[in-house]
Amino acid sequence: MQFIILFLVAFSFSLILTPIVRKAALSFGAVDKLGFRKMHTKRIIVRLGGLAIFVSFYLTLLLFKYMQPQVSSGNMLFIKGVFISSLLILALGIYDDLKGADAKLKFSAQIIASLIILHYGIKIELFSNPFRLEQTIDIRSWGIPLTIFWIIFITNSLNLLDGLDGLAAGVSCIILITMFCIAAYQEDYLIMAMSISLAGATVGFLRYNFNPAKIFMGDTGSLFLGFVLAVLSVKGSHKSATIVTMLIPVIAMGLPILDTLLAITRRFSAGENVFRADNEHIHHRLIKIGLSHRKVVLVLYGFSVLLGITAFLLSVIKNQYVAIILTVVIMTFFIVFKYLRPVNAMRKKDNRE
């Protein structure tokens, strides 16, 4: 019941705050610039919506502290670390939405935020043999660069996914609910509280962000959501020292990860800057083959739900053969999305040849 209350409170906060943020963003001129990558070619949409998610999330966590006055000092320290580091990410997102931030500034801020998390004792520490899950491997000092890489990778993966109305917000909700279910199975009440609170705040925002969107979360929201998702997954990995533990968030976040890997592969093979923006992401390709805006979003929601269910089952079963089968399935999706092209474009290529 407490977790239902947390979800509803965060949802209500976000539902109230999002229109207020929208009005304030309009006064600051924080609108999304039209461009070749944009799907809303005839509309000017306000950004900074992530600010409503941020405030709603932390206001709800204050309520959680009131509801659970016996929260351990270690858990409160973790929440403090997440708040301080995510505040830096929020500031980066706001600056990027208003002024525009280059890659150097973005990565510098994300590295500092990751170091803050490490300062509070949260890092990837153990893996296990993928063929003998009961055999653990201490990665020692490698946990520091691996944690930094993981946080930065997931943060930017969700940022890249934010290309259609409601896509990043909806996928984030699915990932967060998956995390909540896994944390419930592991009886990790802190992760349960944080994931369900952030899910509630994101669903409240989604009310205004689903197609046709009245407001975008902007980098303010996508960077913040990606960062918190990454940190929660690292924190949750402490409950079970096996490779399955880190495989679970990889699967749950499969869509943004897959999209990012495809983008890097595509740009690298073409000899281009891997940080260069383009309109060849998964959602762009699905639009190009003829699916409507809403259908693309719903298809990718369904894909994320499937991955979420798989991640939860894997957390319960913990079987290496399941992991191997899953790897084959993910590689199949990778190949399908990699070579996904509009029919007309394929015909033109055949004619040229």
C-alpha positions in Angstrom: 0.0 0.0 0.0 2.9 2.4 0.8 4.3 1.9 -2.7 0.9 2.5 -4.3 0.7 5.8 -2.3 4.2 6.7 -3.5 3.3 6.1 -7.1 0.1 8.2 -6.8 1.7 11.0 -5.0 4.5 11.3 -7.5 2.0 11.0 -10.3 -0.1 13.8 -8.8 2.9 16.1 -8.2 3.9 15.6 -11.9 0.4 16.1 -13.2 0.2 19.5 -11.4 3.8 20.7 -11.9 4.2 19.9 -15.6 1.7 22.6 -16.9 3.5 25.1 -14.5 6.9 24.2 -15.9 5.5 24.4 -19.4 4.3 28.0 -18.8 7.6 29.0 -17.2 9.6 27.4 -20.1 7.5 29.4 -22.6 8.4 32.6 -20.9 12.1 31.7 -21.1 11.8 30.7 -24.8 12.9 27.2 -24.1 11.3 25.6 -27.2 12.5 22.7 -29.3 14.2 23.9 -32.5 12.9 22.3 -35.7 15.4 20.3 -37.8 15.9 17.3 -40.1 15.8 14.9 -37.1 12.5 16.2 -35.7 9.2 14.4 -36.1 7.1 17.5 -35.2 8.0 19.6 -38.3 4.9 21.8 -38.0 4.8 22.4 -34.3 7.0 24.3 -31.8 7.0 22.4 -28.5 8.3 23.6 -25.1 11.2 21.8 -23.5 12.4 21.5 -19.9 9.6 19.1 -18.9 12.2 17.0 -17.1 12.2 19.6 -14.4 8.7 18.5 -13.3 9.8 14.9 -13.2 12.9 15.8 -11.1 10.9 17.9 -8.5 8.1 15.4 -8.3 10.5 12.5 -7.7 12.4 14.1 -4.8 9.2 15.5 -3.2 7.9 12.0 -3.1 11.1 10.7 -1.6 10.7 13.2 1.2 7.3 11.6 1.8 8.9 8.2 1.8 11.3 9.4 4.5 8.3 10.5 6.5 6.5 7.2 6.0 9.7 5.2 6.9 11.5 7.2 9.6 13.6 4.1 10.4 15.3 4.2 7.0 18.9 3.2 7.6 21.7 5.8 7.5 23.3 3.9 4.6 20.1 4.2 2.5 19.7 7.9 3.3 23.4 8.4 2.3 22.6 6.7 -1.0 19.6 9.0 -1.6 21.8 12.0 -0.8 24.4 10.9 -3.2 21.9 10.4 -6.0 20.3 13.8 -5.3 23.6 15.7 -5.4 24.9 14.0 -8.5 21.5 14.1 -10.4 21.3 17.8 -9.5 24.4 18.3 -11.5 22.9 16.3 -14.4 19.7 18.4 -14.2 21.8 21.6 -14.4 23.6 20.2 -17.4 20.2 19.3 -19.1 18.8 22.8 -18.4 21.8 24.5 -19.8 21.7 22.2 -22.9 18.0 22.9 -23.4 18.5 26.7 -23.1 22.0 27.3 -24.6 23.2 24.1 -26.1 26.1 22.0 -24.6 28.9 20.4 -26.6 30.0 16.8 -26.1 33.0 17.8 -24.0 30.9 19.6 -21.5 28.3 16.8 -21.4 30.8 14.1 -20.8 32.8 16.2 -18.2 29.6 16.8 -16.2 28.6 13.1 -16.4 32.0 11.9 -15.3 31.9 14.2 -12.3 28.4 13.0 -11.4 29.6 9.4 -11.7 32.5 10.2 -9.4 30.1 11.6 -6.8 28.2 8.3 -6.9 31.5 6.4 -6.5 32.3 8.6 -3.5 29.1 7.4 -1.8 30.3 3.8 -2.2 28.2 2.7 -5.1 30.0 0.7 -7.8 30.0 -2.5 -9.7 32.1 -5.0 -7.8 31.4 -8.6 -8.7 30.5 -10.8 -11.6 30.2 -14.5 -12.0 31.3 -17.0 -14.6 28.6 -17.0 -17.3 28.8 -20.8 -17.5 28.9 -21.3 -13.7 26.8 -18.6 -12.1 27.6 -19.7 -8.6 31.3 -18.8 -9.2 31.9 -15.1 -8.5 34.8 -13.0 -9.8 36.0 -9.9 -7.9 36.8 -7.3 -10.6 38.6 -5.1 -7.9 39.7 -1.7 -9.2 38.1 -2.3 -12.6 34.8 -1.6 -10.9 35.5 2.1 -10.9 36.0 2.6 -14.7 33.3 0.1 -15.4 30.8 1.9 -13.2 31.7 5.3 -14.8 31.3 3.8 -18.3 28.0 2.1 -17.4 26.5 5.3 -16.0 27.6 7.5 -18.9 26.5 4.9 -21.5 23.0 4.4 -20.1 22.5 8.2 -19.5 23.3 9.0 -23.1 21.4 5.9 -24.5 18.1 7.2 -23.1 19.0 10.7 -24.3 19.4 9.3 -27.9 16.1 7.5 -27.6 14.2 10.7 -26.9 13.1 11.3 -30.5 9.3 10.8 -30.6 6.5 12.1 -28.4 6.3 9.9 -25.3 8.9 7.4 -26.4 11.7 8.0 -23.8 9.1 8.7 -21.0 7.1 5.5 -21.7 10.2 3.3 -22.1 11.6 4.7 -18.9 8.3 3.8 -17.1 8.5 0.2 -18.3 12.1 -0.1 -17.2 11.3 1.4 -13.8 8.4 -0.9 -13.3 10.6 -3.8 -14.2 13.2 -2.6 -11.7 10.4 -2.4 -9.1 9.3 -6.0 -9.7 12.8 -7.3 -9.5 13.5 -5.3 -6.3 10.3 -6.6 -4.8 11.5 -10.2 -5.5 14.8 -9.3 -3.9 13.1 -7.5 -1.0 15.1 -4.3 -1.7 12.7 -1.7 -0.4 14.8 1.3 -1.2 15.0 0.5 -4.9 11.3 -0.3 -4.8 10.5 3.1 -3.3 12.8 5.0 -5.7 11.8 3.2 -8.9 8.1 3.4 -8.2 8.3 7.1 -7.3 10.2 7.9 -10.4 7.7 5.8 -12.5 4.8 7.8 -11.0 6.5 11.1 -11.8 7.2 10.0 -15.3 3.7 8.7 -16.0 2.3 12.0 -14.7 4.5 13.8 -17.2 3.5 11.4 -20.0 0.0 12.7 -19.7 1.2 15.8 -21.5 4.0 14.2 -23.5 2.2 11.5 -25.4 1.5 12.2 -29.1 0.5 15.0 -29.8 2.9 16.3 -27.1 2.3 19.6 -25.4 5.7 19.5 -23.8 9.0 17.7 -24.2 11.2 16.5 -21.3 14.3 17.8 -23.2 17.8 16.9 -22.2 16.7 18.1 -18.8 14.6 15.0 -18.5 16.3 12.4 -20.7 19.7 12.9 -19.1 18.2 12.9 -15.6 16.1 9.7 -16.2 19.0 7.9 -17.9 21.3 8.8 -15.0 19.0 7.7 -12.3 18.2 4.4 -14.1 21.9 3.7 -14.4 22.6 4.4 -10.8 19.6 2.4 -9.5 20.7 -0.6 -11.6 24.2 -0.4 -10.0 22.7 -0.2 -6.6 20.4 -3.1 -7.3 23.3 -5.2 -8.4 24.6 -5.3 -4.8 21.8 -7.7 -3.9 23.2 -10.5 -6.0 26.9 -10.9 -7.0 26.4 -12.6 -10.3 26.7 -11.7 -14.0 22.9 -12.1 -14.2 22.5 -9.1 -11.9 24.2 -6.8 -14.5 22.6 -8.7 -17.3 19.1 -7.9 -15.9 19.4 -4.1 -16.3 21.1 -4.6 -19.7 18.0 -6.6 -20.9 15.5 -4.2 -19.2 17.1 -1.2 -20.9 17.5 -3.2 -24.1 15.8 -0.7 -26.4 18.0 2.4 -25.6 21.1 0.2 -25.5 20.3 -1.5 -28.8 19.6 1.9 -30.4 22.9 3.3 -29.1 25.0 0.4 -30.3 23.4 0.5 -33.7 24.1 4.3 -33.9 27.7 3.8 -33.0 28.2 0.8 -35.4 26.5 2.7 -38.2 28.5 5.9 -37.8 31.8 4.1 -37.2 31.4 1.9 -40.3 30.7 5.0 -42.4 33.8 6.7 -41.1 31.8 9.4 -39.4 31.9 11.0 -36.0 30.1 8.6 -33.6 28.7 11.6 -31.8 27.1 13.1 -34.9 23.4 13.4 -34.8 21.4 11.6 -37.6 17.9 10.5 -38.4 18.6 6.7 -38.6 17.6 5.7 -35.1 15.2 2.7 -34.7 12.2 5.0 -34.3 13.2 7.0 -37.4 13.4 3.8 -39.5 10.0 2.5 -38.3 8.5 5.9 -39.3 10.2 5.6 -42.8 8.7 2.1 -43.5 5.2 3.6 -43.1 4.2 3.3 -39.4 2.4 6.2 -37.8 4.0 8.2 -35.0 1.8 6.5 -32.4 2.2 3.0 -33.8 6.0 3.3 -33.7 5.8 4.4 -30.0 3.4 1.5 -29.2 5.5 -1.0 -31.0 8.6 0.0 -29.1 6.6 0.0 -25.8 5.7 -3.6 -26.6 9.3 -4.5 -27.3 10.4 -2.9 -24.0 7.6 -4.8 -22.1 8.9 -8.0 -23.6 12.4 -7.3 -22.5 11.2 -6.3 -19.1 9.3 -9.5 -18.6 12.4 -11.4 -19.8 14.6 -9.5 -17.3 12.3 -10.4 -14.5 12.1 -14.0 -15.4 15.9 -14.2 -15.6 16.2 -12.6 -12.2 14.1 -15.5 -10.8 15.5 -18.4 -12.9 19.2 -17.4 -13.0 20.0 -20.0 -15.5 23.0 -19.5 -17.9 21.2 -21.3 -20.7 18.4 -18.7 -20.5 21.0 -16.0 -20.8 22.6 -17.7 -23.9 19.2 -18.0 -25.6 18.4 -14.4 -24.7 21.7 -13.3 -26.2 20.8 -15.0 -29.5 17.4 -13.3 -29.5 18.9 -9.9 -28.8 21.5 -10.3 -31.6 18.6 -11.2 -33.9 16.9 -8.0 -33.1 20.2 -6.1 -33.6 20.5 -7.5 -37.1 16.9 -6.9 -37.9 17.0 -3.3 -36.8 20.4 -2.7 -38.4 19.2 -3.7 -41.9 15.7 -2.2 -41.5 15.0 0.0 -44.5 12.0 1.4 -46.3 10.8 -0.7 -49.2 11.2 2.2 -51.7 14.8 2.8 -50.5 15.7 -0.8 -51.0 14.2 -0.8 -54.6 16.2 2.4 -55.5 19.4 0.7 -54.2 18.7 -2.4 -56.3 18.1 -0.3 -59.4 21.4 1.6 -58.9 23.2 -1.8 -58.7 
